[in-house]
């Protein structure tokens, strides 16, 4: 099964979008311990609904927590950067696990990935892609985009919405 790595920002946006079940059903989706701590542990402390949803997905085996090992390429890429622990660990996991893509919405991290030719997709574009793959309907995609509209870049939202209408 094709592996996908999610950082905290990407995971939370997909939970808010409500279309994560299709993704987690058809792909091996993984997060790191650091992402788990950011999204679930700290989220539960603040009583965020998405934290409880993520915990439930992990319990059901739809989302995996994977240990990360140091990766030389990741260390080189991350040298002299200020990305967070979740993003940093996600890059190590991505490179060690031969994953297909990283799902993120963190602008600094996305810039770093782009500079190093590491495949990524933002949640808004992923929603469009799920529609293109006939994994969700156009109505589901439109609703998912609407759900994350307050949390994503205006241009990202508008581009995804336009692509959905093509």
N, C-alpha and C positions, 0 to 999 in steps of 0.2 A: 504494500500500500504506500502511496506517495506521502512523504512526510512534510509537514508544514510547521514552522516555529512561529510562535506569537510572542510579542513583548506585551507589557502591561497595557499600554495605550491602545494597541490594536485589539487586544482581547476585550477590554472594557467596551470599546466602540461596537464590536460585533455582538456583545451581549445586549447592549442598548438597542441595537438594530433588530434583534430578535430573529435573525436568520442563521444563527450559528449551528443549529441542529443538523442542517443539511451538510454543512461543511465538515462537522465533526463525524458525521456518519460515513462520509465518502473518502475522508483523508485521515491519516494518522497525525493528529494535532498535538503538539507538545509545548510545554512551557518549562522554564527553569525554576529552581527553588526560590531564587530571588524574585522572579515574577509572581510566584505564588505568595510570597511574603508581602509584596506590594499590593496585590489585588485582593487576596483573600484575608490574610491575617490583619493587615491594617484596615482593610475595607470593613471587616466584621467589627473591629473596634469602633468604627464610625457608623456602624449599622447601615452600610450601603447594600441595597438589594442585590446589586450585581455580584457582590462578594459571596453571598449565599448561593446564588445561581451557579457561580463558577465552582464552588465547593461541591455542589450536587453533581455537576458534570464530571468532576474528578472521581467522586464516589461511584458513579455509574460506569466509569472506564471510558468515557467519551473524550476526555482530555487527560493527557499524561503529564506527570511531572518527571523530568529527567535530570539526572545529575550531570553537571558539566565538568569537562576536563579541560585543562589548559590547552589552547591551540596556538601554535606559533604564529600562524597567519593572522589570527584574530588579535593576538598581542601586538603584532606589528601595526595592524590597521588602527588599533585603539590607542597606540602610543601618542601622547600629547593631545588627547581629546578629553572632553568633559562630559561624555555620555554617562548616564546613570548605570547603576548595578544591573538593573533589569535588562537594559539594552545590551550592555557589555556581555552579560552571561548568555543572552539570546544569540549573539553573534558567535560566541564560542560553541554553543550547542548546534547552531546551523552548520558551521563548518565541520564539526566532528561527526555529525549525524548524516551528512550528505543529503540534507533537506532540499526541497525544491524551491522554497521561497520563505521569506520572513514577512509576516503581517505586522505592520507598524503604522502609527500615525504621528510619531515623534519627528518633527521637522529636522532637528539637528542629526538624529540618527539616520533618517532617510537620506540626508545629504552625504553623510559618511558612506552609507551603503552604495549610493549612486557613484561616488568618486572611486569606489573600489570594485565596481561592476558586480555587486552582490545583488541577486534578484530579490525584489521586494514588491509588495502591493499594499496600497492603502485600503482601509475598510470600504470607503465609498466605491472605489474601482472594483473591489472584490465582489461587492453586491451586484454590480453590473455583470461581472464575469459569471457569477452563479446563475444569473438570468440567461446569459448567452449559452451556458452549458445545460440549460433546461432543468436546473436543479431547483429553481424557484420560479414562480410565475411573475409576470410583469407587475401585477398588483402587489405581490409580496415584495418585490424589489423596490417599487415606488414607496411603499409603506416603510420598508427598512431604511431607505434613504431619508425619509421624513423624520424617522425616529432619531437619527444621528445628526440631523441638520444643525442643532445648536452646539454640537461638540466638534464639528469638523470645519476646516478651512472653507470659506465661501466659494472660492474657485473650484476646489475639489468637489464640493457638493454640486455646483452648477454644471461642471464638466460631466460628472457621473449622470446627472439627470438628463442632460442633452444626449449622452451616449445611449441611455435607456430608451429615448424617444426616436432614435435613428432607425 
